[in-house]
Amino acid sequence: MSDHRYDKLTVPDDSAANCVYLNIPGKGHILLHRAPEEYPESAKVFEKLKDHMLIPIACTELEKIDGSLTCTSVLINKTSEL
């Protein structure tokens, strides 16, 4: 349902690849990603995304119960009427 072209970004930690991309009108490109305290090498890769607002999220406690960033997200399809 998106008109956005996606690019591939490779991070050294598989769990750090679990992130959420948001394209919010008036705010731009936003990436919710795992915190640098959890995956410092992967955080360095995310920091190269200069066109994105980066929001690090700590998920260490969620990971203990096999949860991840996308497992705890609710994605809502916003219609033009809202």
N, C-alpha and C positions, 0 to 999 in steps of 0.2 A: 504494500500500500504506500510505499515511500517513493518519492521521486529523486531521492538522494543517491549518488553514486558512492559505493563503499570501496575503500581501499583496505589492503591487508597490512596488519601491523603484527610483527612477531615479537613476543616477549620470552625471556628465558625460563620463566616459571609457568607451568600449565595453569595453576590455580589463579594466577594473576591475570590470565586472559579473560576471566569471567568479569565482564564490565558491562555497563549500560550506557549507550549513546543517546543523547537527547538533542533534538533540533528545535529550540524554542524561539518563536518569533520575538524579536526585540532583545533576546539574550544571546542568540547564536548557537554555536556548537558546544555542547557540554558533554563531558565524559566522566562518569562515576567509575572510579577504579580502586583497586586494593591499595591500602596505605603503604607508604615507603617503609614503615617499621616492620611490616610483614614481608614485603618483597622488594628490598632496596634496588636490586639490579633491574627488575621490571619497571620500577618507578622511574629510573633513568630513561628508559625507552619512552614512557608516557610523557615525560617532560620535554621531549623533542617535538611534541604536537603544539606548535606555537599558535595555531588558529583555533584552539579549543580551550574552553574554560575547564580546568581539571579540578575535580572534587574527590580527594582521597577518602575512602571509607574503610574503617577497620572492621574486619569480619572474623577475627580470630576465634571468638566465642561461637559464632555460627558454624564455623568449620568443624568444631568438635562434634556437632550433631549432623554432620554431612550437609550443612547448608552453605549457600553461597550467595553472592550479590543478586544474581538473577532469580534465585529461588525465593528471595524475600522481597521481590519487586512486584508491583501491580502496574501493568501497562494499560493505559486507557486510550482508546481511539477517540480523539476529540473531533466532533463534527463542526462544520463551519457555522452552525447555528448557535454554538455556545459562546 
